[in-house]
Amino acid sequence: MGDWHCFKCKEQMVEGEIKLMYLEIDATLTGLVCPKCGEGYIPEELAIGKLAEGEKKIEDK
């Protein structure tokens, strides 16, 4: 996923599971996680692609 560093800690990010919640629905996905503080980052492609589609489906129900 590239050479990313945490904005807070400046540690190199590692691939890991990120917990999400949207309208009381819990989910997890693979993203970048800081090994020091646990902050998670979602790649832009995923945020504007699959996540946006999922949000729309949930809202339509």
N, CA, C and O atoms as a Tripos MOL2 file, in Angstrom:
@<TRIPOS>MOLECULE
protein
  244   243    61     0     0
PROTEIN
NO_CHARGES

@<TRIPOS>ATOM
      1 N           0.8000   -1.1990    0.0000 N.3       1 MET1
      2 CA          0.0000    0.0000    0.0000 C.3       1 MET1
      3 C           0.8420    1.2620    0.0000 C.2       1 MET1
      4 O           0.3060    2.3640    0.1200 O.2       1 MET1
      5 N           2.0980    1.1220   -0.1270 N.am      2 GLY2
      6 CA          2.9530    2.2950   -0.1960 C.3       2 GLY2
      7 C           3.7210    2.5310    1.0900 C.2       2 GLY2
      8 O           3.6050    1.7770    2.0570 O.2       2 GLY2
      9 N           4.5080    3.5960    1.0770 N.am      3 ASP3
     10 CA          5.3540    3.9540    2.2090 C.3       3 ASP3
     11 C           4.7120    5.1230    2.9490 C.2       3 ASP3
     12 O           5.0700    6.2790    2.7240 O.2       3 ASP3
     13 N           3.7630    4.8190    3.8330 N.am      4 TRP4
     14 CA          3.0190    5.8310    4.5720 C.3       4 TRP4
     15 C           3.5090    5.8990    6.0110 C.2       4 TRP4
     16 O           3.9500    4.8970    6.5740 O.2       4 TRP4
     17 N           3.4290    7.0870    6.6020 N.am      5 HIS5
     18 CA          3.8060    7.2920    7.9960 C.3       5 HIS5
     19 C           2.6470    7.9540    8.7370 C.2       5 HIS5
     20 O           1.9030    8.7500    8.1630 O.2       5 HIS5
     21 N           2.5050    7.6170   10.0060 N.am      6 CYS6
     22 CA          1.4500    8.1760   10.8450 C.3       6 CYS6
     23 C           1.6600    9.6800   11.0130 C.2       6 CYS6
     24 O           2.7690   10.1390   11.2890 O.2       6 CYS6
     25 N           0.5750   10.4380   10.8420 N.am      7 PHE7
     26 CA          0.6260   11.8880   10.9930 C.3       7 PHE7
     27 C           0.9740   12.2710   12.4290 C.2       7 PHE7
     28 O           1.6980   13.2430   12.6480 O.2       7 PHE7
     29 N           0.4650   11.5150   13.4160 N.am      8 LYS8
     30 CA          0.6780   11.8270   14.8270 C.3       8 LYS8
     31 C           2.0690   11.4090   15.3100 C.2       8 LYS8
     32 O           2.7980   12.2030   15.9040 O.2       8 LYS8
     33 N           2.4280   10.1250   15.0400 N.am      9 CYS9
     34 CA          3.6210    9.5250   15.6450 C.3       9 CYS9
     35 C           4.8380    9.4970   14.7280 C.2       9 CYS9
     36 O           5.9650    9.3150   15.1870 O.2       9 CYS9
     37 N           4.6070    9.6770   13.4410 N.am     10 LYS10
     38 CA          5.6630    9.5940   12.4280 C.3      10 LYS10
     39 C           6.2150    8.1830   12.2660 C.2      10 LYS10
     40 O           7.2690    7.9910   11.6590 O.2      10 LYS10
     41 N           5.5010    7.1890   12.8130 N.am     11 GLU11
     42 CA          5.8860    5.7830   12.6580 C.3      11 GLU11
     43 C           5.4360    5.2930   11.2830 C.2      11 GLU11
     44 O           4.4440    5.7800   10.7390 O.2      11 GLU11
     45 N           6.1740    4.3200   10.7180 N.am     12 GLN12
     46 CA          5.7630    3.7460    9.4440 C.3      12 GLN12
     47 C           4.5080    2.9000    9.6560 C.2      12 GLN12
     48 O           4.4460    2.0730   10.5650 O.2      12 GLN12
     49 N           3.5180    3.1220    8.8030 N.am     13 MET13
     50 CA          2.2410    2.4090    8.8970 C.3      13 MET13
     51 C           2.4160    0.9720    8.4180 C.2      13 MET13
     52 O           3.2520    0.6860    7.5600 O.2      13 MET13
     53 N           1.6220    0.0810    8.9820 N.am     14 VAL14
     54 CA          1.6270   -1.3260    8.5890 C.3      14 VAL14
     55 C           0.2070   -1.7190    8.1850 C.2      14 VAL14
     56 O          -0.7600   -1.0980    8.6260 O.2      14 VAL14
     57 N           0.0830   -2.7310    7.3630 N.am     15 GLU15
     58 CA         -1.2330   -3.2060    6.9670 C.3      15 GLU15
     59 C          -1.9070   -3.8780    8.1500 C.2      15 GLU15
     60 O          -1.2800   -4.6490    8.8760 O.2      15 GLU15
     61 N          -3.1810   -3.5870    8.3410 N.am     16 GLY16
     62 CA         -3.9100   -4.1710    9.4570 C.3      16 GLY16
     63 C          -5.4020   -3.9540    9.3270 C.2      16 GLY16
     64 O          -5.8690   -3.3100    8.3880 O.2      16 GLY16
     65 N          -6.1370   -4.4900   10.2660 N.am     17 GLU17
     66 CA         -7.5990   -4.3940   10.2740 C.3      17 GLU17
     67 C          -8.0370   -3.0740   10.9120 C.2      17 GLU17
     68 O          -7.5190   -2.6690   11.9530 O.2      17 GLU17
     69 N          -8.9890   -2.4200   10.2730 N.am     18 ILE18
     70 CA         -9.5590   -1.1830   10.7890 C.3      18 ILE18
     71 C         -11.0380   -1.4430   11.0730 C.2      18 ILE18
     72 O         -11.7600   -1.9660   10.2240 O.2      18 ILE18
     73 N         -11.4780   -1.0740   12.2690 N.am     19 LYS19
     74 CA        -12.8800   -1.2480   12.6420 C.3      19 LYS19
     75 C         -13.6540   -0.0040   12.2320 C.2      19 LYS19
     76 O         -13.2220    1.1200   12.4900 O.2      19 LYS19
     77 N         -14.8000   -0.2110   11.5910 N.am     20 LEU20
     78 CA        -15.6570    0.8780   11.1470 C.3      20 LEU20
     79 C         -17.0450    0.7180   11.7370 C.2      20 LEU20
     80 O         -17.4730   -0.3890   12.0650 O.2      20 LEU20
     81 N         -17.7490    1.8460   11.8680 N.am     21 MET21
     82 CA        -19.1470    1.8070   12.2850 C.3      21 MET21
     83 C         -19.8720    2.8770   11.4890 C.2      21 MET21
     84 O         -19.4330    4.0250   11.4200 O.2      21 MET21
     85 N         -20.9920    2.4860   10.8870 N.am     22 TYR22
     86 CA        -21.7960    3.4310   10.1170 C.3      22 TYR22
     87 C         -23.2650    3.1210   10.3680 C.2      22 TYR22
     88 O         -23.7300    2.0140   10.0980 O.2      22 TYR22
     89 N         -23.9850    4.0970   10.8830 N.am     23 LEU23
     90 CA        -25.3950    3.9200   11.2340 C.3      23 LEU23
     91 C         -25.6280    2.6420   12.0380 C.2      23 LEU23
     92 O         -26.5160    1.8470   11.7310 O.2      23 LEU23
     93 N         -24.8120    2.4660   13.0710 N.am     24 GLU24
     94 CA        -24.8970    1.3400   14.0080 C.3      24 GLU24
     95 C         -24.5830   -0.0180   13.3870 C.2      24 GLU24
     96 O         -24.9360   -1.0460   13.9650 O.2      24 GLU24
     97 N         -23.9300   -0.0510   12.2280 N.am     25 ILE25
     98 CA        -23.4950   -1.3030   11.6070 C.3      25 ILE25
     99 C         -21.9740   -1.3560   11.7110 C.2      25 ILE25
    100 O         -21.2780   -0.4630   11.2290 O.2      25 ILE25
    101 N         -21.4620   -2.4230   12.3520 N.am     26 ASP26
    102 CA        -20.0240   -2.6030   12.5250 C.3      26 ASP26
    103 C         -19.4430   -3.3930   11.3580 C.2      26 ASP26
    104 O         -20.0820   -4.3060   10.8340 O.2      26 ASP26
    105 N         -18.2280   -3.0340   10.9570 N.am     27 ALA27
    106 CA        -17.5270   -3.7480    9.9010 C.3      27 ALA27
    107 C         -16.0200   -3.5810   10.1180 C.2      27 ALA27
    108 O         -15.5840   -2.7070   10.8680 O.2      27 ALA27
    109 N         -15.2500   -4.4110    9.4670 N.am     28 THR28
    110 CA        -13.8020   -4.2630    9.4710 C.3      28 THR28
    111 C         -13.3090   -4.3240    8.0340 C.2      28 THR28
    112 O         -13.9310   -4.9490    7.1750 O.2      28 THR28
    113 N         -12.1870   -3.6670    7.7880 N.am     29 LEU29
    114 CA        -11.5530   -3.7410    6.4840 C.3      29 LEU29
    115 C         -10.0560   -3.6220    6.6600 C.2      29 LEU29
    116 O          -9.5740   -3.2280    7.7220 O.2      29 LEU29
    117 N          -9.3350   -3.9590    5.6330 N.am     30 THR30
    118 CA         -7.8810   -3.8820    5.6750 C.3      30 THR30
    119 C          -7.4370   -2.5010    5.2310 C.2      30 THR30
    120 O          -7.8560   -2.0110    4.1830 O.2      30 THR30
    121 N          -6.6040   -1.8880    6.0180 N.am     31 GLY31
    122 CA         -6.0800   -0.5610    5.7110 C.3      31 GLY31
    123 C          -4.6970   -0.4220    6.3100 C.2      31 GLY31
    124 O          -4.0150   -1.4190    6.5460 O.2      31 GLY31
    125 N          -4.2810    0.7980    6.5560 N.am     32 LEU32
    126 CA         -2.9860    1.0700    7.1730 C.3      32 LEU32
    127 C          -3.2020    1.4730    8.6250 C.2      32 LEU32
    128 O          -4.0730    2.2870    8.9300 O.2      32 LEU32
    129 N          -2.4020    0.8970    9.5170 N.am     33 VAL33
    130 CA         -2.5430    1.1390   10.9500 C.3      33 VAL33
    131 C          -1.1840    1.5110   11.5240 C.2      33 VAL33
    132 O          -0.1630    0.9310   11.1540 O.2      33 VAL33
    133 N          -1.1810    2.4790   12.4260 N.am     34 CYS34
    134 CA          0.0530    2.8560   13.1180 C.3      34 CYS34
    135 C           0.3220    1.8350   14.2200 C.2      34 CYS34
    136 O          -0.5440    1.6050   15.0640 O.2      34 CYS34
    137 N           1.5010    1.2210   14.2290 N.am     35 PRO35
    138 CA          1.8040    0.2370   15.2670 C.3      35 PRO35
    139 C           1.9810    0.8620   16.6560 C.2      35 PRO35
    140 O           1.9300    0.1540   17.6610 O.2      35 PRO35
    141 N           2.1890    2.1770   16.7180 N.am     36 LYS36
    142 CA          2.4090    2.8390   18.0050 C.3      36 LYS36
    143 C           1.0970    3.3140   18.6380 C.2      36 LYS36
    144 O           0.8180    2.9880   19.7910 O.2      36 LYS36
    145 N           0.2870    4.0860   17.8930 N.am     37 CYS37
    146 CA         -0.9210    4.6710   18.4860 C.3      37 CYS37
    147 C          -2.2080    3.9830   18.0330 C.2      37 CYS37
    148 O          -3.2640    4.1990   18.6270 O.2      37 CYS37
    149 N          -2.1310    3.1550   16.9840 N.am     38 GLY38
    150 CA         -3.3080    2.4330   16.5190 C.3      38 GLY38
    151 C          -4.1980    3.2070   15.5590 C.2      38 GLY38
    152 O          -5.2390    2.7000   15.1390 O.2      38 GLY38
    153 N          -3.8040    4.4300   15.2030 N.am     39 GLU39
    154 CA         -4.5850    5.2310   14.2540 C.3      39 GLU39
    155 C          -4.6790    4.4950   12.9190 C.2      39 GLU39
    156 O          -3.6910    3.9410   12.4370 O.2      39 GLU39
    157 N          -5.8700    4.4930   12.3290 N.am     40 GLY40
    158 CA         -6.0690    3.7950   11.0690 C.3      40 GLY40
    159 C          -6.3230    4.7510    9.9200 C.2      40 GLY40
    160 O          -6.9440    5.8000   10.0880 O.2      40 GLY40
    161 N          -5.8340    4.3710    8.7480 N.am     41 TYR41
    162 CA         -6.0240    5.1690    7.5430 C.3      41 TYR41
    163 C          -6.5960    4.2690    6.4530 C.2      41 TYR41
    164 O          -6.1620    3.1300    6.2790 O.2      41 TYR41
    165 N          -7.5710    4.7950    5.7260 N.am     42 ILE42
    166 CA         -8.2130    4.0680    4.6400 C.3      42 ILE42
    167 C          -7.7530    4.7020    3.3330 C.2      42 ILE42
    168 O          -7.8110    5.9240    3.1940 O.2      42 ILE42
    169 N          -7.2940    3.8950    2.3650 N.am     43 PRO43
    170 CA         -6.8760    4.4630    1.0780 C.3      43 PRO43
    171 C          -8.0320    5.2000    0.3940 C.2      43 PRO43
    172 O          -9.1840    4.7780    0.4860 O.2      43 PRO43
    173 N          -7.7180    6.2910   -0.2840 N.am     44 GLU44
    174 CA         -8.7280    7.1300   -0.9310 C.3      44 GLU44
    175 C          -9.6000    6.3360   -1.8980 C.2      44 GLU44
    176 O         -10.8140    6.5360   -1.9430 O.2      44 GLU44
    177 N          -8.9900    5.4370   -2.6710 N.am     45 GLU45
    178 CA         -9.7450    4.6490   -3.6450 C.3      45 GLU45
    179 C         -10.8500    3.8480   -2.9600 C.2      45 GLU45
    180 O         -11.9620    3.7390   -3.4770 O.2      45 GLU45
    181 N         -10.5350    3.2970   -1.8040 N.am     46 LEU46
    182 CA        -11.5130    2.5130   -1.0550 C.3      46 LEU46
    183 C         -12.6010    3.4130   -0.4650 C.2      46 LEU46
    184 O         -13.7770    3.0510   -0.4760 O.2      46 LEU46
    185 N         -12.2160    4.5670    0.0440 N.am     47 ALA47
    186 CA        -13.1720    5.4790    0.6770 C.3      47 ALA47
    187 C         -14.1890    6.0170   -0.3200 C.2      47 ALA47
    188 O         -15.3760    6.1100   -0.0060 O.2      47 ALA47
    189 N         -13.7360    6.3690   -1.5150 N.am     48 ILE48
    190 CA        -14.6680    6.9480   -2.4860 C.3      48 ILE48
    191 C         -15.2900    5.8960   -3.3900 C.2      48 ILE48
    192 O         -16.1790    6.2030   -4.1850 O.2      48 ILE48
    193 N         -14.8320    4.6670   -3.2740 N.am     49 GLY49
    194 CA        -15.3720    3.5810   -4.0840 C.3      49 GLY49
    195 C         -16.2970    2.6870   -3.2880 C.2      49 GLY49
    196 O         -17.4900    2.9570   -3.1570 O.2      49 GLY49
    197 N         -15.7290    1.6210   -2.7590 N.am     50 LYS50
    198 CA        -16.5290    0.6040   -2.0730 C.3      50 LYS50
    199 C         -17.2470    1.1170   -0.8340 C.2      50 LYS50
    200 O         -18.4000    0.7540   -0.6020 O.2      50 LYS50
    201 N         -16.6010    1.9470   -0.0390 N.am     51 LEU51
    202 CA        -17.2630    2.4530    1.1710 C.3      51 LEU51
    203 C         -18.4400    3.3460    0.8160 C.2      51 LEU51
    204 O         -19.4940    3.2610    1.4460 O.2      51 LEU51
    205 N         -18.2740    4.1990   -0.1820 N.am     52 ALA52
    206 CA        -19.3780    5.0650   -0.5910 C.3      52 ALA52
    207 C         -20.5540    4.2330   -1.1150 C.2      52 ALA52
    208 O         -21.7110    4.5550   -0.8430 O.2      52 ALA52
    209 N         -20.2600    3.1650   -1.8660 N.am     53 GLU53
    210 CA        -21.3170    2.2730   -2.3550 C.3      53 GLU53
    211 C         -22.0460    1.6100   -1.1910 C.2      53 GLU53
    212 O         -23.2740    1.5340   -1.1830 O.2      53 GLU53
    213 N         -21.2820    1.1280   -0.2050 N.am     54 GLY54
    214 CA        -21.8730    0.4820    0.9610 C.3      54 GLY54
    215 C         -22.7500    1.4280    1.7590 C.2      54 GLY54
    216 O         -23.8320    1.0470    2.2040 O.2      54 GLY54
    217 N         -22.2890    2.6650    1.9460 N.am     55 GLU55
    218 CA        -23.0860    3.6590    2.6660 C.3      55 GLU55
    219 C         -24.4160    3.9080    1.9500 C.2      55 GLU55
    220 O         -25.4650    3.9890    2.5900 O.2      55 GLU55
    221 N         -24.3670    4.0260    0.6380 N.am     56 LYS56
    222 CA        -25.5830    4.2690   -0.1240 C.3      56 LYS56
    223 C         -26.5640    3.1090    0.0240 C.2      56 LYS56
    224 O         -27.7640    3.3270    0.1920 O.2      56 LYS56
    225 N         -26.0580    1.8780   -0.0370 N.am     57 LYS57
    226 CA        -26.9270    0.7030    0.1110 C.3      57 LYS57
    227 C         -27.5880    0.6800    1.4890 C.2      57 LYS57
    228 O         -28.7730    0.3700    1.6130 O.2      57 LYS57
    229 N         -26.8090    1.0110    2.5230 N.am     58 ILE58
    230 CA        -27.3540    1.0220    3.8770 C.3      58 ILE58
    231 C         -28.4200    2.1130    4.0180 C.2      58 ILE58
    232 O         -29.4760    1.8830    4.6060 O.2      58 ILE58
    233 N         -28.1380    3.2890    3.4780 N.am     59 GLU59
    234 CA        -29.0850    4.3970    3.5820 C.3      59 GLU59
    235 C         -30.3690    4.1270    2.7980 C.2      59 GLU59
    236 O         -31.4420    4.5900    3.1850 O.2      59 GLU59
    237 N         -30.2640    3.3790    1.6970 N.am     60 ASP60
    238 CA        -31.4430    3.0740    0.8740 C.3      60 ASP60
    239 C         -32.3990    2.0970    1.5390 C.2      60 ASP60
    240 O         -33.5710    2.0180    1.1710 O.2      60 ASP60
    241 N         -31.8950    1.3470    2.5260 N.am     61 LYS61
    242 CA        -32.7440    0.3440    3.1910 C.3      61 LYS61
    243 C         -33.6660    0.9590    4.1890 C.2      61 LYS61
    244 O         -34.4420    0.2510    4.8310 O.2      61 LYS61
@<TRIPOS>BOND
     1     1     2 1
     2     2     3 1
     3     3     4 2
     4     3     5 am
     5     5     6 1
     6     6     7 1
     7     7     8 2
     8     7     9 am
     9     9    10 1
    10    10    11 1
    11    11    12 2
    12    11    13 am
    13    13    14 1
    14    14    15 1
    15    15    16 2
    16    15    17 am
    17    17    18 1
    18    18    19 1
    19    19    20 2
    20    19    21 am
    21    21    22 1
    22    22    23 1
    23    23    24 2
    24    23    25 am
    25    25    26 1
    26    26    27 1
    27    27    28 2
    28    27    29 am
    29    29    30 1
    30    30    31 1
    31    31    32 2
    32    31    33 am
    33    33    34 1
    34    34    35 1
    35    35    36 2
    36    35    37 am
    37    37    38 1
    38    38    39 1
    39    39    40 2
    40    39    41 am
    41    41    42 1
    42    42    43 1
    43    43    44 2
    44    43    45 am
    45    45    46 1
    46    46    47 1
    47    47    48 2
    48    47    49 am
    49    49    50 1
    50    50    51 1
    51    51    52 2
    52    51    53 am
    53    53    54 1
    54    54    55 1
    55    55    56 2
    56    55    57 am
    57    57    58 1
    58    58    59 1
    59    59    60 2
    60    59    61 am
    61    61    62 1
    62    62    63 1
    63    63    64 2
    64    63    65 am
    65    65    66 1
    66    66    67 1
    67    67    68 2
    68    67    69 am
    69    69    70 1
    70    70    71 1
    71    71    72 2
    72    71    73 am
    73    73    74 1
    74    74    75 1
    75    75    76 2
    76    75    77 am
    77    77    78 1
    78    78    79 1
    79    79    80 2
    80    79    81 am
    81    81    82 1
    82    82    83 1
    83    83    84 2
    84    83    85 am
    85    85    86 1
    86    86    87 1
    87    87    88 2
    88    87    89 am
    89    89    90 1
    90    90    91 1
    91    91    92 2
    92    91    93 am
    93    93    94 1
    94    94    95 1
    95    95    96 2
    96    95    97 am
    97    97    98 1
    98    98    99 1
    99    99   100 2
   100    99   101 am
   101   101   102 1
   102   102   103 1
   103   103   104 2
   104   103   105 am
   105   105   106 1
   106   106   107 1
   107   107   108 2
   108   107   109 am
   109   109   110 1
   110   110   111 1
   111   111   112 2
   112   111   113 am
   113   113   114 1
   114   114   115 1
   115   115   116 2
   116   115   117 am
   117   117   118 1
   118   118   119 1
   119   119   120 2
   120   119   121 am
   121   121   122 1
   122   122   123 1
   123   123   124 2
   124   123   125 am
   125   125   126 1
   126   126   127 1
   127   127   128 2
   128   127   129 am
   129   129   130 1
   130   130   131 1
   131   131   132 2
   132   131   133 am
   133   133   134 1
   134   134   135 1
   135   135   136 2
   136   135   137 am
   137   137   138 1
   138   138   139 1
   139   139   140 2
   140   139   141 am
   141   141   142 1
   142   142   143 1
   143   143   144 2
   144   143   145 am
   145   145   146 1
   146   146   147 1
   147   147   148 2
   148   147   149 am
   149   149   150 1
   150   150   151 1
   151   151   152 2
   152   151   153 am
   153   153   154 1
   154   154   155 1
   155   155   156 2
   156   155   157 am
   157   157   158 1
   158   158   159 1
   159   159   160 2
   160   159   161 am
   161   161   162 1
   162   162   163 1
   163   163   164 2
   164   163   165 am
   165   165   166 1
   166   166   167 1
   167   167   168 2
   168   167   169 am
   169   169   170 1
   170   170   171 1
   171   171   172 2
   172   171   173 am
   173   173   174 1
   174   174   175 1
   175   175   176 2
   176   175   177 am
   177   177   178 1
   178   178   179 1
   179   179   180 2
   180   179   181 am
   181   181   182 1
   182   182   183 1
   183   183   184 2
   184   183   185 am
   185   185   186 1
   186   186   187 1
   187   187   188 2
   188   187   189 am
   189   189   190 1
   190   190   191 1
   191   191   192 2
   192   191   193 am
   193   193   194 1
   194   194   195 1
   195   195   196 2
   196   195   197 am
   197   197   198 1
   198   198   199 1
   199   199   200 2
   200   199   201 am
   201   201   202 1
   202   202   203 1
   203   203   204 2
   204   203   205 am
   205   205   206 1
   206   206   207 1
   207   207   208 2
   208   207   209 am
   209   209   210 1
   210   210   211 1
   211   211   212 2
   212   211   213 am
   213   213   214 1
   214   214   215 1
   215   215   216 2
   216   215   217 am
   217   217   218 1
   218   218   219 1
   219   219   220 2
   220   219   221 am
   221   221   222 1
   222   222   223 1
   223   223   224 2
   224   223   225 am
   225   225   226 1
   226   226   227 1
   227   227   228 2
   228   227   229 am
   229   229   230 1
   230   230   231 1
   231   231   232 2
   232   231   233 am
   233   233   234 1
   234   234   235 1
   235   235   236 2
   236   235   237 am
   237   237   238 1
   238   238   239 1
   239   239   240 2
   240   239   241 am
   241   241   242 1
   242   242   243 1
   243   243   244 2
@<TRIPOS>SUBSTRUCTURE
     1 MET1         2 RESIDUE 1 A MET
     2 GLY2         6 RESIDUE 1 A GLY
     3 ASP3        10 RESIDUE 1 A ASP
     4 TRP4        14 RESIDUE 1 A TRP
     5 HIS5        18 RESIDUE 1 A HIS
     6 CYS6        22 RESIDUE 1 A CYS
     7 PHE7        26 RESIDUE 1 A PHE
     8 LYS8        30 RESIDUE 1 A LYS
     9 CYS9        34 RESIDUE 1 A CYS
    10 LYS10       38 RESIDUE 1 A LYS
    11 GLU11       42 RESIDUE 1 A GLU
    12 GLN12       46 RESIDUE 1 A GLN
    13 MET13       50 RESIDUE 1 A MET
    14 VAL14       54 RESIDUE 1 A VAL
    15 GLU15       58 RESIDUE 1 A GLU
    16 GLY16       62 RESIDUE 1 A GLY
    17 GLU17       66 RESIDUE 1 A GLU
    18 ILE18       70 RESIDUE 1 A ILE
    19 LYS19       74 RESIDUE 1 A LYS
    20 LEU20       78 RESIDUE 1 A LEU
    21 MET21       82 RESIDUE 1 A MET
    22 TYR22       86 RESIDUE 1 A TYR
    23 LEU23       90 RESIDUE 1 A LEU
    24 GLU24       94 RESIDUE 1 A GLU
    25 ILE25       98 RESIDUE 1 A ILE
    26 ASP26      102 RESIDUE 1 A ASP
    27 ALA27      106 RESIDUE 1 A ALA
    28 THR28      110 RESIDUE 1 A THR
    29 LEU29      114 RESIDUE 1 A LEU
    30 THR30      118 RESIDUE 1 A THR
    31 GLY31      122 RESIDUE 1 A GLY
    32 LEU32      126 RESIDUE 1 A LEU
    33 VAL33      130 RESIDUE 1 A VAL
    34 CYS34      134 RESIDUE 1 A CYS
    35 PRO35      138 RESIDUE 1 A PRO
    36 LYS36      142 RESIDUE 1 A LYS
    37 CYS37      146 RESIDUE 1 A CYS
    38 GLY38      150 RESIDUE 1 A GLY
    39 GLU39      154 RESIDUE 1 A GLU
    40 GLY40      158 RESIDUE 1 A GLY
    41 TYR41      162 RESIDUE 1 A TYR
    42 ILE42      166 RESIDUE 1 A ILE
    43 PRO43      170 RESIDUE 1 A PRO
    44 GLU44      174 RESIDUE 1 A GLU
    45 GLU45      178 RESIDUE 1 A GLU
    46 LEU46      182 RESIDUE 1 A LEU
    47 ALA47      186 RESIDUE 1 A ALA
    48 ILE48      190 RESIDUE 1 A ILE
    49 GLY49      194 RESIDUE 1 A GLY
    50 LYS50      198 RESIDUE 1 A LYS
    51 LEU51      202 RESIDUE 1 A LEU
    52 ALA52      206 RESIDUE 1 A ALA
    53 GLU53      210 RESIDUE 1 A GLU
    54 GLY54      214 RESIDUE 1 A GLY
    55 GLU55      218 RESIDUE 1 A GLU
    56 LYS56      222 RESIDUE 1 A LYS
    57 LYS57      226 RESIDUE 1 A LYS
    58 ILE58      230 RESIDUE 1 A ILE
    59 GLU59      234 RESIDUE 1 A GLU
    60 ASP60      238 RESIDUE 1 A ASP
    61 LYS61      242 RESIDUE 1 A LYS
